[in-house]
Amino acid sequence: MLKYIVSISLALAVIACGGKQPNKYAAKIDGEAIFKKYCVTCHGVDGKLKLNGAKDLSISQLSLAEKVIQVTKGKNTMTPFEGILSPPEIQAVAEYTITLIKK
């Protein structure tokens, strides 16, 4: 009986202390698809449309962190996507906008 209790206790300790392992089967979030669904109306497919006061994303100098904040909180007439998109989706769309910057 004592061996059983010790074994269960050790197993629970290992489970409790073990970190989450990344799920190799988790789907990658498609920032481009999210951008096309929510952002093209004002920014355009290439990020240059500038409709309704939207900025030209092809010349943006914002850092990734600044882009994440702006997508999350919005700015001026831009919709805040907090509550609409999850934080990983916001991160993915912000990362995608970097690909629109002219090299």
Secondary structure, DSSP 8 states (H G I E B T S, - for coil): -HHHHHHHHHHHHHHHHS-----TTS----HHHHHHHHTHHHH-TTS---GGG---GGG----HHHHHHHHHH--TTS---BTTB-HHHHHHHHHHHHTTS--
